[in-house]
């Protein structure tokens, strides 16, 4: 400990009051302006939600619609000026094109008439008599609604009101609920015109909705894998850590190999000129490149840190002991996951409404066309910012609650009288005093992410126009922002823990935590980073296994579906689920190391200033000090048998 000695009254007045580093009983609201900004942002998000729901029609995208303003599979409201609109299509769930073999696009609209039918014709129909017989047998009317089946063969204008003959056999497909023709010549033209006519946003949204059950299943798989990984960390041994590292290496190499194999297979099998297939091939190439680079970086880091397995085991054991004092910390991710899933469901629903926002316009023949509201659809950027900020806000709330509970248990000298309900107490403190701090910290992370996304967009937009110098500049900027994001996340975790302990604002907490860790025990930072890296490997393993399951599931639908984007969404959700569960270990370890540093900073082990840590934690600190001085090789072997005499605690009767 630093010897303060005697000071003059003047110097004592100029010296700032020393931080006590104890959980505060009396607190004040922190960063109130940032909480107000967060509320104002959500007010704007609610305005966008109301406008999108009022102007959007998600049902048109999910269930498909005919040429007269009716959504298939639902009851419809009439459109003024369209006599065939407003019909009950509850039993008619498929979209049938009357001229599916000769589709054409006029002024951005399909020229062929679309109808809602009860079932698709699975056999070829060569005459109107066969069309009439199909309608009588199945109740699926393939002619315009104004023409009854009895008049299919008697009405002189039936040729223009009924499908062009012969009607090819078709089968329903989940994407946009279309009846897709099965003959090779019709299928090729139908797919190329229909899918390529849809804009990129509709193709992506259609792919997400057609694969929504698979995405949900992959999220459940990620949840199960995260729980298994939590159990693994709870019973951490050296063998389990080696097994985890081996599984991560095998998983990364295997996923990279599968991605490159699928990219080669898809590139060699572009039999139909579909935008969806080209999108899938492009996304597969991007996935393969990113996965290869990530694998190379992680393999290098694993090779460098291979001798620190014993330290990793000790870190997990110390973390598990802190969790055992408050075992309900392991249940904390459940409500975090529940809140995140509810928010993501709300966000996707609003996104679908934004993508389908349009005004109905009646054209010649009573047809209804929907003109997109470009001004409203361009608000997806604000909507995306809401996704990033709110997701980080929810995760940051979990970090502060966990850190507050750990600090309350640590700064308790009487082990016979533990804190009463530390998690609920920490949660109430967060909601009453520190939501502004969480809003400020999560916004700073989001602000760093936005330029990274902008750089990626610029890089893709100028893909064919960039010089070598501009490519190098963009990559350097992206790398710098990535490093900044990583360092900010570690700084934020310490700032949240300092706020939970001292009740100070975000910037003050970050400054105090950084000064404490750098001046008194700088090696705590490196140890904390190594512990975070071990937990990160667990997240990577969960994401790898989920991506592999997604590749096997989505690979069955190669045509007519942009499954690369749903796979990316599933991978991102899987990583966030794993992060929300496994980050408990990161937060507990970070908060515990900060408490240890504060304990060493304010106490010296004397009878007047005894340590809060027990003998086991003190032994861990001494081994960590020795490891920091001697390096991983010198610290190995008999560290437990060579404990020094420094940092000797005073035995407390309450322990």
C-alpha positions as CSV (number, residue, x, y, z in Angstrom):
1,X,0.0,0.0,0.0
2,X,1.1,3.6,-0.7
3,X,2.2,5.4,2.5
4,X,0.2,8.6,2.7
5,X,2.2,10.2,5.6
6,X,1.5,13.5,7.1
7,X,0.2,16.3,4.8
8,X,-0.2,20.0,5.3
9,X,-3.8,21.4,5.5
10,X,-3.3,23.1,2.1
11,X,-2.1,19.9,0.4
12,X,-4.8,17.9,2.1
13,X,-7.5,20.2,0.7
14,X,-6.1,20.0,-2.8
15,X,-5.8,16.2,-2.7
16,X,-9.0,14.7,-4.2
17,X,-11.0,12.5,-1.8
18,X,-9.9,8.9,-2.1
19,X,-12.4,6.5,-3.6
20,X,-13.5,4.0,-1.0
21,X,-14.6,1.3,-3.4
22,X,-17.5,-0.1,-1.4
23,X,-21.1,-0.7,-2.4
24,X,-22.9,2.6,-1.7
25,X,-26.1,2.7,0.2
26,X,-27.1,6.2,-0.8
27,X,-27.0,6.8,-4.5
28,X,-28.1,9.3,-7.1
29,X,-29.3,9.0,-10.7
30,X,-26.4,8.9,-13.1
31,X,-26.2,10.1,-16.8
32,X,-29.8,11.3,-16.8
33,X,-29.4,13.2,-20.1
34,X,-28.5,10.0,-21.9
35,X,-31.5,8.2,-20.5
36,X,-33.7,11.0,-21.8
37,X,-32.0,10.6,-25.2
38,X,-32.7,6.9,-25.1
39,X,-36.4,7.5,-24.4
40,X,-36.6,10.1,-27.2
41,X,-35.0,7.6,-29.6
42,X,-37.6,5.0,-28.6
43,X,-40.3,7.5,-29.2
44,X,-39.1,7.9,-32.7
45,X,-39.0,4.1,-33.1
46,X,-42.6,3.9,-31.9
47,X,-43.5,6.5,-34.5
48,X,-41.9,4.5,-37.2
49,X,-43.6,1.3,-35.9
50,X,-47.0,2.9,-36.1
51,X,-46.4,4.3,-39.6
52,X,-45.1,1.0,-40.8
53,X,-48.0,-1.0,-39.4
54,X,-50.5,1.5,-40.8
55,X,-49.0,1.6,-44.3
56,X,-47.5,-1.9,-44.5
57,X,-49.1,-5.2,-45.4
58,X,-47.0,-8.0,-44.1
59,X,-49.6,-10.5,-45.3
60,X,-48.8,-9.7,-48.9
61,X,-45.3,-10.9,-48.4
62,X,-46.0,-13.8,-46.1
63,X,-49.0,-15.3,-48.0
64,X,-48.9,-13.8,-51.4
65,X,-51.6,-11.8,-53.2
66,X,-53.6,-11.8,-56.5
67,X,-53.9,-9.1,-59.1
68,X,-57.1,-7.6,-57.6
69,X,-55.8,-6.6,-54.1
70,X,-56.7,-9.8,-52.2
71,X,-54.2,-11.5,-49.9
72,X,-54.4,-15.3,-50.2
73,X,-55.4,-17.3,-47.2
74,X,-57.1,-14.3,-45.4
75,X,-60.3,-12.3,-45.3
76,X,-59.8,-9.0,-47.2
77,X,-61.2,-5.5,-47.1
78,X,-62.5,-4.1,-50.4
79,X,-60.3,-1.6,-52.4
80,X,-62.3,1.3,-53.8
81,X,-62.6,1.0,-57.6
82,X,-61.6,-2.7,-57.6
83,X,-64.8,-4.8,-57.9
84,X,-63.0,-8.1,-57.4
85,X,-61.3,-7.1,-54.2
86,X,-62.5,-7.7,-50.7
87,X,-63.1,-11.4,-51.1
88,X,-62.8,-14.1,-48.5
89,X,-59.6,-16.1,-49.4
90,X,-59.3,-18.1,-46.2
91,X,-59.4,-21.5,-48.1
92,X,-57.4,-20.2,-51.1
93,X,-53.8,-20.1,-49.9
94,X,-51.8,-20.4,-53.1
95,X,-50.9,-17.8,-55.8
96,X,-51.5,-19.1,-59.4
97,X,-50.4,-17.3,-62.5
98,X,-52.7,-17.7,-65.5
99,X,-49.7,-17.5,-67.9
100,X,-46.9,-19.0,-65.9
101,X,-45.0,-20.2,-68.9
102,X,-44.9,-16.7,-70.5
103,X,-44.4,-14.3,-67.7
104,X,-43.3,-10.8,-68.6
105,X,-42.7,-7.6,-66.7
106,X,-44.2,-4.3,-67.7
107,X,-43.3,-1.1,-65.9
108,X,-42.0,-3.0,-63.0
109,X,-45.3,-5.1,-62.7
110,X,-46.0,-8.7,-63.8
111,X,-48.2,-8.8,-66.9
112,X,-49.8,-12.1,-66.1
113,X,-52.9,-12.2,-64.0
114,X,-52.5,-13.8,-60.5
115,X,-55.2,-15.6,-58.7
116,X,-55.7,-17.1,-55.3
117,X,-56.5,-20.8,-55.6
118,X,-57.2,-23.6,-53.1
119,X,-54.7,-26.0,-54.7
120,X,-52.2,-26.0,-57.6
121,X,-52.9,-28.3,-60.6
122,X,-50.5,-31.2,-60.2
123,X,-51.2,-32.6,-63.7
124,X,-51.2,-30.8,-67.1
125,X,-54.5,-29.4,-68.2
126,X,-54.9,-29.2,-72.0
127,X,-58.4,-28.0,-72.5
128,X,-61.0,-25.8,-70.8
129,X,-63.0,-28.9,-70.1
130,X,-60.2,-30.3,-68.0
131,X,-59.9,-26.9,-66.3
132,X,-63.6,-27.1,-65.5
133,X,-63.3,-30.6,-64.3
134,X,-60.4,-29.7,-62.0
135,X,-62.5,-26.8,-60.6
136,X,-65.4,-29.1,-59.9
137,X,-63.3,-31.8,-58.3
138,X,-61.0,-29.7,-56.1
139,X,-62.9,-26.4,-55.7
140,X,-59.8,-24.6,-57.1
141,X,-60.9,-22.1,-59.7
142,X,-58.2,-21.2,-62.3
143,X,-60.2,-18.6,-64.1
144,X,-61.0,-15.0,-63.1
145,X,-63.3,-14.8,-60.1
146,X,-66.1,-13.2,-62.1
147,X,-66.5,-16.3,-64.3
148,X,-68.3,-19.2,-62.7
149,X,-67.0,-22.7,-63.4
150,X,-70.2,-23.6,-65.3
151,X,-69.4,-21.0,-67.9
152,X,-65.7,-22.0,-68.5
153,X,-66.7,-23.8,-71.7
154,X,-69.7,-21.7,-72.7
155,X,-68.6,-18.0,-72.3
156,X,-67.1,-16.7,-75.6
157,X,-64.5,-14.7,-73.7
158,X,-63.3,-17.6,-71.6
159,X,-60.1,-17.7,-73.5
160,X,-59.1,-14.3,-72.0
161,X,-60.5,-15.0,-68.6
162,X,-59.0,-18.5,-68.1
163,X,-55.3,-19.6,-68.0
164,X,-53.4,-20.0,-71.2
165,X,-53.5,-23.6,-72.4
166,X,-51.9,-26.0,-71.8
167,X,-51.7,-25.4,-68.0
168,X,-48.4,-26.9,-66.9
169,X,-48.3,-29.1,-63.7
170,X,-47.2,-27.1,-60.7
171,X,-46.5,-27.5,-57.0
172,X,-46.8,-25.0,-54.1
173,X,-43.6,-23.5,-52.8
174,X,-43.3,-21.7,-49.5
175,X,-41.6,-18.6,-50.9
176,X,-44.3,-16.1,-51.6
177,X,-46.8,-19.0,-51.6
178,X,-46.4,-19.5,-55.4
179,X,-47.6,-22.3,-57.6
180,X,-44.3,-23.1,-59.3
181,X,-44.5,-24.9,-62.7
182,X,-42.7,-28.2,-62.9
183,X,-41.9,-28.5,-66.6
184,X,-38.2,-27.5,-67.3
185,X,-38.9,-24.9,-69.9
186,X,-41.7,-23.2,-67.8
187,X,-39.8,-23.5,-64.6
188,X,-36.7,-21.7,-65.9
189,X,-38.6,-18.7,-67.3
190,X,-41.0,-18.5,-64.3
191,X,-38.2,-18.5,-61.8
192,X,-35.9,-16.1,-63.6
193,X,-38.8,-13.6,-64.2
194,X,-40.7,-13.9,-60.9
195,X,-37.7,-14.0,-58.5
196,X,-35.6,-11.5,-60.3
197,X,-38.5,-9.1,-60.5
198,X,-38.7,-9.0,-56.7
199,X,-36.3,-6.4,-55.3
200,X,-33.5,-7.4,-53.0
201,X,-35.4,-6.5,-49.8
202,X,-38.4,-8.6,-50.7
203,X,-36.1,-11.5,-51.7
204,X,-34.3,-11.3,-48.3
205,X,-37.6,-11.0,-46.3
206,X,-39.1,-13.8,-48.3
207,X,-36.1,-16.0,-47.6
208,X,-36.3,-15.2,-43.9
209,X,-40.0,-15.9,-43.7
210,X,-39.7,-19.2,-45.7
211,X,-36.9,-20.3,-43.3
212,X,-38.4,-18.9,-40.1
213,X,-39.0,-22.4,-38.6
214,X,-35.5,-23.4,-39.4
215,X,-34.1,-20.2,-37.8
216,X,-36.2,-20.9,-34.7
217,X,-34.9,-24.4,-34.5
218,X,-31.3,-23.2,-34.8
219,X,-31.9,-20.7,-32.0
220,X,-33.2,-23.6,-29.8
221,X,-30.1,-25.6,-30.8
222,X,-27.9,-22.6,-29.8
223,X,-29.8,-22.4,-26.5
224,X,-29.1,-26.1,-25.7
225,X,-25.5,-25.8,-26.7
226,X,-25.0,-22.7,-24.5
227,X,-26.5,-24.5,-21.5
228,X,-24.1,-27.4,-22.2
229,X,-21.2,-25.0,-22.4
230,X,-22.2,-23.4,-19.1
231,X,-22.2,-26.8,-17.5
232,X,-18.7,-27.4,-18.9
233,X,-17.3,-24.2,-17.5
234,X,-18.9,-25.0,-14.1
235,X,-16.9,-28.3,-13.9
236,X,-13.8,-26.9,-15.5
237,X,-10.7,-29.1,-15.5
238,X,-7.5,-29.1,-17.5
239,X,-8.8,-32.0,-19.7
240,X,-12.0,-30.2,-20.4
241,X,-10.2,-27.0,-21.4
242,X,-8.0,-29.0,-23.8
243,X,-11.1,-30.7,-25.2
244,X,-12.8,-27.4,-25.7
245,X,-9.8,-26.0,-27.6
246,X,-9.6,-29.1,-29.7
247,X,-13.3,-29.0,-30.5
248,X,-13.0,-25.3,-31.5
249,X,-10.2,-26.0,-33.8
250,X,-11.9,-29.0,-35.4
251,X,-15.2,-27.0,-35.7
252,X,-13.6,-24.0,-37.3
253,X,-11.7,-26.1,-39.9
254,X,-14.8,-28.3,-40.6
255,X,-17.1,-25.3,-41.1
256,X,-14.5,-23.6,-43.4
257,X,-14.2,-26.8,-45.4
258,X,-18.0,-27.1,-45.8
259,X,-18.4,-23.5,-46.8
260,X,-15.7,-23.7,-49.5
261,X,-17.1,-27.0,-50.7
262,X,-20.7,-25.5,-51.0
263,X,-19.3,-22.5,-52.8
264,X,-17.6,-24.7,-55.4
265,X,-20.7,-26.9,-55.7
266,X,-23.1,-23.9,-56.1
267,X,-20.7,-22.1,-58.6
268,X,-20.6,-25.3,-60.8
269,X,-24.4,-25.8,-60.6
270,X,-25.8,-22.4,-61.7
271,X,-28.3,-24.0,-64.0
272,X,-30.9,-21.2,-63.8
273,X,-30.1,-17.5,-63.9
274,X,-31.7,-16.6,-60.6
275,X,-30.8,-13.6,-58.5
276,X,-31.4,-15.8,-55.5
277,X,-28.8,-18.3,-56.6
278,X,-26.3,-15.5,-57.4
279,X,-27.0,-14.0,-54.0
280,X,-26.4,-17.4,-52.3
281,X,-23.1,-17.9,-54.2
282,X,-21.9,-14.4,-53.3
283,X,-22.9,-14.8,-49.6
284,X,-21.2,-18.2,-49.5
285,X,-18.0,-16.7,-50.8
286,X,-18.2,-14.0,-48.2
287,X,-18.9,-16.5,-45.4
288,X,-16.0,-18.7,-46.5
289,X,-13.5,-15.9,-46.6
290,X,-14.6,-14.5,-43.2
291,X,-14.6,-17.9,-41.7
292,X,-11.1,-18.7,-43.1
293,X,-9.6,-15.4,-41.8
294,X,-11.3,-15.9,-38.4
295,X,-10.0,-19.5,-38.2
296,X,-6.4,-18.3,-39.0
297,X,-6.5,-15.6,-36.4
298,X,-7.9,-17.9,-33.7
299,X,-5.4,-20.7,-34.5
300,X,-2.5,-18.2,-34.1
301,X,-3.9,-17.0,-30.8
302,X,-4.5,-20.5,-29.5
303,X,-0.9,-21.5,-30.5
304,X,0.5,-18.4,-28.6
305,X,-1.6,-19.1,-25.5
306,X,-1.3,-22.9,-25.5
307,X,0.9,-22.9,-22.3
308,X,-1.6,-21.0,-20.2
309,X,-4.1,-23.8,-19.8
310,X,-3.5,-24.1,-16.1
311,X,-4.2,-20.4,-15.6
312,X,-7.4,-20.8,-17.6
313,X,-8.5,-23.6,-15.3
314,X,-7.7,-21.6,-12.2
315,X,-9.6,-18.6,-13.6
316,X,-12.7,-20.7,-14.2
317,X,-12.5,-22.3,-10.7
318,X,-12.2,-18.8,-9.0
319,X,-15.2,-17.7,-11.1
320,X,-17.2,-20.7,-10.2
321,X,-16.5,-20.1,-6.5
322,X,-17.8,-16.6,-6.8
323,X,-20.9,-17.9,-8.6
324,X,-21.4,-20.5,-5.9
325,X,-21.9,-17.7,-3.4
326,X,-24.8,-16.5,-5.5
327,X,-25.9,-19.5,-7.7
328,X,-28.9,-17.7,-9.1
329,X,-26.5,-15.7,-11.3
330,X,-26.7,-18.7,-13.7
331,X,-30.4,-18.0,-14.2
332,X,-29.8,-14.4,-15.0
333,X,-29.3,-15.1,-18.8
334,X,-32.8,-16.6,-19.0
335,X,-34.6,-13.4,-18.6
336,X,-32.0,-11.6,-20.8
337,X,-32.7,-14.2,-23.5
338,X,-36.4,-13.9,-23.1
339,X,-36.3,-10.1,-23.4
340,X,-33.9,-10.2,-26.4
341,X,-36.2,-12.8,-28.2
342,X,-39.3,-10.6,-27.6
343,X,-37.5,-7.5,-28.8
344,X,-36.1,-9.3,-31.9
345,X,-39.6,-10.7,-32.8
346,X,-41.0,-7.1,-32.5
347,X,-38.1,-5.8,-34.6
348,X,-38.6,-8.3,-37.4
349,X,-42.3,-7.7,-37.5
350,X,-41.7,-3.9,-37.9
351,X,-39.1,-4.7,-40.6
352,X,-41.6,-6.7,-42.5
353,X,-44.1,-3.8,-42.3
354,X,-41.4,-1.4,-43.5
355,X,-40.5,-3.6,-46.4
356,X,-44.2,-3.9,-47.6
357,X,-45.3,-0.3,-47.0
358,X,-47.2,0.8,-50.1
359,X,-50.3,2.5,-51.4
360,X,-53.0,0.6,-53.4
361,X,-53.6,2.0,-56.9
362,X,-56.4,0.7,-59.2
363,X,-55.5,0.3,-62.8
364,X,-57.3,-0.7,-66.0
365,X,-59.4,-3.8,-65.7
366,X,-59.9,-3.5,-61.9
367,X,-56.3,-4.6,-61.1
368,X,-54.7,-3.3,-58.0
369,X,-51.0,-2.4,-57.8
370,X,-49.0,-1.3,-54.8
371,X,-46.7,1.6,-55.1
372,X,-43.9,1.4,-52.4
373,X,-43.6,4.4,-50.1
374,X,-39.9,5.1,-50.6
375,X,-39.7,7.7,-47.8
376,X,-41.0,5.2,-45.2
377,X,-38.9,2.3,-46.5
378,X,-35.7,4.2,-46.3
379,X,-36.2,4.5,-42.5
380,X,-34.7,1.0,-42.1
381,X,-31.4,2.6,-41.1
382,X,-33.0,4.2,-38.0
383,X,-34.7,0.8,-37.4
384,X,-31.3,-1.0,-37.6
385,X,-29.8,1.5,-35.2
386,X,-32.6,0.7,-32.8
387,X,-31.7,-3.0,-33.1
388,X,-28.1,-2.5,-32.2
389,X,-28.6,0.1,-29.4
390,X,-31.4,-1.8,-27.7
391,X,-29.7,-5.2,-27.9
392,X,-26.5,-3.7,-26.4
393,X,-28.7,-1.9,-23.8
394,X,-30.3,-5.2,-22.7
395,X,-26.9,-7.0,-22.5
396,X,-25.4,-4.1,-20.6
397,X,-28.2,-4.3,-18.1
398,X,-27.3,-7.9,-17.4
399,X,-23.6,-7.0,-17.0
400,X,-24.4,-4.3,-14.4
401,X,-26.8,-6.6,-12.5
402,X,-24.3,-9.4,-12.3
403,X,-21.4,-7.0,-11.3
404,X,-23.5,-5.5,-8.6
405,X,-24.4,-8.9,-7.1
406,X,-20.7,-10.0,-7.2
407,X,-19.6,-6.8,-5.5
408,X,-22.2,-7.2,-2.8
409,X,-21.1,-10.7,-2.0
410,X,-17.4,-9.8,-2.1
411,X,-17.5,-6.8,0.1
412,X,-19.1,-8.7,3.0
413,X,-16.9,-9.5,5.9
414,X,-19.3,-11.7,7.7
415,X,-19.7,-14.9,5.7
416,X,-22.3,-16.2,8.2
417,X,-24.6,-13.3,7.2
418,X,-24.5,-13.1,3.4
419,X,-26.3,-10.2,1.5
420,X,-30.0,-10.6,1.3
421,X,-31.2,-11.2,-2.3
422,X,-28.2,-9.6,-4.0
423,X,-29.5,-10.0,-7.6
424,X,-32.9,-8.4,-6.9
425,X,-31.1,-5.6,-5.0
426,X,-28.7,-5.0,-7.9
427,X,-31.6,-5.1,-10.3
428,X,-33.6,-2.5,-8.3
429,X,-30.5,-0.3,-8.1
430,X,-30.0,-0.5,-11.8
431,X,-33.6,0.5,-12.7
432,X,-33.8,3.3,-10.0
433,X,-30.4,4.9,-10.6
434,X,-28.2,3.7,-13.4
435,X,-30.3,3.2,-16.6
436,X,-28.7,6.3,-18.0
437,X,-25.2,4.9,-17.6
438,X,-26.2,1.7,-19.4
439,X,-27.8,3.8,-22.2
440,X,-24.7,5.9,-22.6
441,X,-22.3,2.9,-22.6
442,X,-24.4,0.9,-25.1
443,X,-24.7,3.9,-27.4
444,X,-21.0,4.3,-27.6
445,X,-20.6,0.7,-28.7
446,X,-23.3,1.3,-31.3
447,X,-21.7,4.4,-32.6
448,X,-18.5,2.4,-33.3
449,X,-20.5,-0.3,-35.1
450,X,-22.2,2.2,-37.4
451,X,-19.0,3.4,-39.2
452,X,-17.9,-0.2,-39.5
453,X,-21.2,-1.1,-41.3
454,X,-20.9,2.1,-43.5
455,X,-17.3,1.1,-44.5
456,X,-18.6,-2.4,-45.4
457,X,-21.4,-0.8,-47.5
458,X,-19.0,1.6,-49.3
459,X,-16.5,-1.2,-49.9
460,X,-19.2,-3.3,-51.5
461,X,-20.7,-0.4,-53.5
462,X,-17.3,0.5,-55.0
463,X,-16.2,-3.1,-55.5
464,X,-15.2,-2.7,-59.1
465,X,-14.1,0.9,-58.9
466,X,-11.6,0.8,-56.1
467,X,-7.8,1.1,-56.5
468,X,-5.3,-0.8,-54.4
469,X,-4.7,2.3,-52.3
470,X,-8.4,2.8,-51.5
471,X,-8.8,-0.9,-50.7
472,X,-5.8,-0.7,-48.3
473,X,-7.3,2.4,-46.7
474,X,-10.7,0.9,-46.2
475,X,-9.2,-2.3,-44.6
476,X,-7.1,-0.3,-42.3
477,X,-10.0,1.8,-41.1
478,X,-12.2,-1.3,-40.6
479,X,-9.4,-3.0,-38.6
480,X,-8.9,0.1,-36.4
481,X,-12.6,0.3,-35.7
482,X,-12.7,-3.4,-34.9
483,X,-9.8,-3.0,-32.4
484,X,-11.6,0.1,-30.9
485,X,-14.8,-1.9,-30.5
486,X,-12.9,-4.7,-28.7
487,X,-11.2,-2.3,-26.3
488,X,-14.4,-0.4,-25.7
489,X,-16.2,-3.5,-24.7
490,X,-13.6,-4.4,-22.1
491,X,-13.6,-0.8,-20.8
492,X,-17.4,-0.8,-20.6
493,X,-17.5,-4.0,-18.6
494,X,-15.2,-2.5,-16.0
495,X,-17.1,0.8,-16.1
496,X,-20.4,-1.0,-15.4
497,X,-18.8,-2.9,-12.5
498,X,-17.4,0.4,-11.0
499,X,-20.8,2.0,-11.4
500,X,-22.4,-0.9,-9.6
501,X,-19.9,-0.5,-6.7
502,X,-19.5,3.3,-6.4
503,X,-22.6,4.6,-8.0
504,X,-20.7,7.0,-10.2
505,X,-21.4,8.1,-13.8
506,X,-20.1,6.3,-16.8
507,X,-17.0,8.4,-17.6
508,X,-16.0,8.7,-13.9
509,X,-16.4,4.9,-13.5
510,X,-14.4,4.1,-16.6
511,X,-11.6,6.5,-15.5
512,X,-11.5,5.1,-11.9
513,X,-11.5,1.5,-13.1
514,X,-8.8,2.1,-15.6
515,X,-6.7,3.9,-13.1
516,X,-7.2,1.2,-10.5
517,X,-6.3,-1.6,-12.8
518,X,-3.3,0.2,-14.3
519,X,-1.7,1.7,-11.2
520,X,-2.2,-1.1,-8.6
521,X,-2.4,-4.4,-10.5
522,X,-1.8,-4.0,-14.2
523,X,-1.5,-7.7,-14.7
524,X,-5.2,-8.1,-13.8
525,X,-6.0,-6.7,-17.2
526,X,-4.1,-9.3,-19.1
527,X,-5.5,-12.1,-16.9
528,X,-9.0,-10.8,-17.5
529,X,-8.5,-10.6,-21.2
530,X,-7.2,-14.2,-21.2
531,X,-10.2,-15.4,-19.3
532,X,-12.5,-13.6,-21.7
533,X,-10.7,-15.3,-24.6
534,X,-11.4,-18.7,-23.1
535,X,-15.1,-17.9,-22.8
536,X,-15.0,-16.5,-26.3
537,X,-13.8,-19.9,-27.6
538,X,-17.0,-21.4,-26.0
539,X,-19.1,-18.9,-27.9
540,X,-17.3,-19.7,-31.2
541,X,-17.9,-23.4,-30.7
542,X,-21.7,-22.8,-30.2
543,X,-21.8,-20.6,-33.3
544,X,-19.8,-23.1,-35.3
545,X,-22.1,-26.0,-34.4
546,X,-25.2,-23.9,-35.1
547,X,-23.9,-22.8,-38.5
548,X,-23.1,-26.3,-39.4
549,X,-26.7,-27.3,-38.5
550,X,-28.0,-24.4,-40.6
551,X,-25.9,-25.4,-43.6
552,X,-27.3,-28.9,-43.5
553,X,-30.9,-27.6,-43.1
554,X,-30.9,-24.7,-45.7
555,X,-28.9,-26.7,-48.3
556,X,-32.1,-28.6,-49.2
557,X,-33.7,-25.5,-50.7
558,X,-31.3,-24.3,-53.3
559,X,-33.8,-22.7,-55.6
560,X,-36.0,-19.7,-55.1
561,X,-34.8,-19.0,-51.6
562,X,-32.1,-16.5,-50.4
563,X,-31.1,-18.9,-47.6
564,X,-27.6,-17.3,-47.1
565,X,-29.2,-14.3,-45.3
566,X,-31.3,-16.5,-43.0
567,X,-28.2,-18.5,-42.2
568,X,-26.3,-15.3,-41.4
569,X,-29.2,-14.2,-39.2
570,X,-29.3,-17.6,-37.4
571,X,-25.5,-17.4,-36.8
572,X,-25.8,-13.9,-35.4
573,X,-28.7,-15.0,-33.1
574,X,-26.8,-18.1,-32.0
575,X,-23.8,-16.0,-31.1
576,X,-26.0,-13.5,-29.2
577,X,-27.7,-16.4,-27.3
578,X,-24.3,-17.9,-26.4
579,X,-23.0,-14.4,-25.5
580,X,-26.0,-13.7,-23.2
581,X,-25.4,-17.0,-21.3
582,X,-21.6,-17.3,-21.3
583,X,-21.0,-13.6,-20.7
584,X,-22.0,-14.3,-17.1
585,X,-18.6,-15.9,-16.6
586,X,-16.9,-12.9,-18.3
587,X,-18.8,-10.4,-16.1
588,X,-18.3,-12.3,-12.9
589,X,-14.5,-12.7,-13.6
590,X,-14.2,-9.0,-14.6
591,X,-16.1,-7.8,-11.5
592,X,-14.2,-10.2,-9.3
593,X,-10.8,-9.0,-10.5
594,X,-11.9,-5.4,-10.1
595,X,-13.0,-6.1,-6.5
596,X,-9.6,-7.8,-5.9
597,X,-7.8,-4.8,-7.3
598,X,-9.9,-2.4,-5.1
599,X,-9.2,-4.6,-2.1
600,X,-5.5,-4.5,-2.6
601,X,-5.6,-0.8,-3.3
602,X,-7.5,0.2,-0.1
603,X,-6.3,-2.5,2.3
604,X,-2.9,-3.9,3.3
605,X,-3.8,-7.0,5.4
606,X,-3.1,-5.3,8.7
607,X,-5.4,-5.7,11.7
608,X,-6.7,-2.2,10.9
609,X,-7.2,-2.8,7.2
610,X,-7.8,-6.5,6.7
611,X,-8.5,-7.9,3.2
612,X,-12.0,-8.8,2.1
613,X,-10.7,-11.8,0.2
614,X,-10.4,-15.2,1.8
615,X,-7.3,-17.5,1.9
616,X,-8.1,-19.2,-1.4
617,X,-8.5,-16.0,-3.3
618,X,-5.3,-14.7,-1.7
619,X,-3.4,-17.7,-2.8
620,X,-4.7,-17.2,-6.3
621,X,-3.6,-13.6,-6.3
622,X,-0.1,-14.6,-5.2
623,X,0.2,-17.3,-7.9
624,X,-1.1,-14.7,-10.4
625,X,1.6,-12.2,-9.2
626,X,4.3,-14.9,-9.6
627,X,3.0,-15.9,-13.0
628,X,3.1,-12.3,-14.1
629,X,6.7,-11.8,-12.9
630,X,8.1,-15.2,-14.1
631,X,6.0,-15.8,-17.2
632,X,4.0,-19.0,-18.0
633,X,7.0,-21.3,-18.0
634,X,8.4,-20.1,-14.7
635,X,5.0,-20.1,-13.1
636,X,4.3,-23.7,-14.0
637,X,4.9,-26.8,-12.1
638,X,5.2,-26.2,-8.3
639,X,3.6,-22.8,-7.9
640,X,1.4,-24.1,-5.2
641,X,4.4,-25.3,-3.2
642,X,6.3,-22.0,-3.6
643,X,3.9,-19.5,-2.2
644,X,5.7,-16.4,-0.9
645,X,5.1,-14.5,2.2
646,X,3.8,-11.3,0.6
647,X,0.2,-10.2,0.9
648,X,-0.2,-12.3,4.1
649,X,-3.7,-11.7,5.4
650,X,-4.8,-11.2,8.9
651,X,-7.1,-14.1,10.0
652,X,-10.6,-12.7,10.7
653,X,-12.9,-14.3,13.2
654,X,-15.9,-13.8,10.9
655,X,-14.5,-15.9,8.1
